[in-house]
């Protein structure tokens, strides 16, 4: 297996029963690498978004679904394992997930209505006149990180 800075990765597999040796070389252009990164970025962004607005507690099935979405058969069909395209997808996935959090943190930090405590239990200031929450606007049943049970009054 060759590793280097070029966009070519060789993938070798051997079939023990038939004694076959397959040498498959995949070449990725810069546009393909950028596309794989962008695809990973969008999936990472969306994964953070979905987990942020979840309505129930985290379960083991959620983790299995997440792993299936991130590295499942469809993704491996698009970006074969151990290729530069799969690496670009993984880096994009990481960047999308982290950049969503960074942008959210900056917006919360800059807002006079929120503090960093919002990340812990959803604390924020109540709107005062002339601000209001219009009728029909959906408000979350509970903040993303708040657990069922007694509330903290601060």
N, C-alpha and C positions, 0 to 999 in steps of 0.2 A: 504494500500500500504506500503510495507516494503522498507526502504532505509538503506543501510549499505555498508560495505566494501566487502561483498561477491558478487559473480557474479550472484546472483539470484535476479530477479526483478519480483514482482507479479503485474499483470495488471488485474484490475477488471472492468467489464462493466455490466450494467444492462439494460435489454430490458423492457421498461415501458409497452408496449402493452402486451407482453406475460408473464411478471413477472419473466423472467428468470434471473438467476444470474450466470455469467460465471467467473470462477477463473482460469486464465491461468498463468502458471509459466514458465519462459524462463531462462534456464541456459546457460551461455556463458563460454567457456574455454578461456584460455590465448591466444591460437592461434587464436581463433575467434575474440577476442578483438583486437589483433594486426592486423589481416586482415581488420577489420572494420576501424581501425585507418589509416592503409596504404591506403585503398580505399578512405577515406576522404581526406588524404594528396594529393593523385594524383588529385582528383577532384578540391581541393583548388588551387593547383599549376596551373592546366590547366585554371581555371577560371581567375586567375591573368594574365596569359599569353594571353588569348583571349581578355581580357579587355585592356591590354597594347597595343596590336596591332590592336585595332579597327580602322576602316577607316572612320566612321561617328560619328555624335554627339550622345550622350546618349539619349535614348527615354524611355518612360514609358513601352513600350513593352519589352525592353531589361531587365528591372527590373523584370517583370513578368516571363520572360523566365529564368532568373537567379534563382529566387525563386523556379520555377518548377524543375530546374535541381538539386538544392541543397536539397530541401526537398519534392520533388514530390512523386508520387505514387510508382515509381520503387524503390526509395531509402527506402521508408517506407515498401515496400514489403520485401526488403532485411533485414532491421533493424527496427523492430517494434518500434513505438513511446514509450517512457518512459521505454526503456530497456537499459541495459549497452552497448549493441552493438550500439544503436543509439547515445549514449553519446560518445563512442569512435570514431564513425564516425564524429560527430560534432567537437570534439577536433582535429582530424586529418585534417578536412577541414580548421579549423582556422590555424593550424600549417603550412599546405601547402601554404596557402595564404600569411601568414606573413613571412615565411622563404624565399619564392620567392623574396619578397620585400627586405629582409635583405641581401640576396646574391647579388641582383642587386645593392643595395646601396653600399656594400663593393667593388664590382667590379668597380663601377663608381668612388668611392672615391680613390681607389688605382691607377686608370688609369691616366697617365699624359695627356691624350687626352680629358678628360671630367672633368667637375666640378659639384658640386651639382646643379648648375643652369640648368643642363640638365633635371632634373625632372620638372622644371617649364616650359621651352619653347624649349627644345631640343638643347640648345647651346653646341657646341663642337669646338675643334680646327680643322682647315682644314688639311688634310694630306699633308705632305711635302715630297720631294724626299728623299729616294727611294720608299716611300709608294704611292700607287695609288689605285683607285677603278677600278677593271677590267670591261671591257665592258660586258654587259649582266647580271651584278649583280643587282638585284632589290633593289632599295633604296626606303624607304617609301615616300609617297607623302608629308607627313608632320609629324613632331614629334608627339608622342602620346598626349601630353598635349597642343599643340599649337592650337589656335583657328584661324578660318578664319579671315582675316582682316590685318591691318597694322602690319608689322614685326618690332621687336626691333633690332636695329643695335648696337651691343656691341662688 
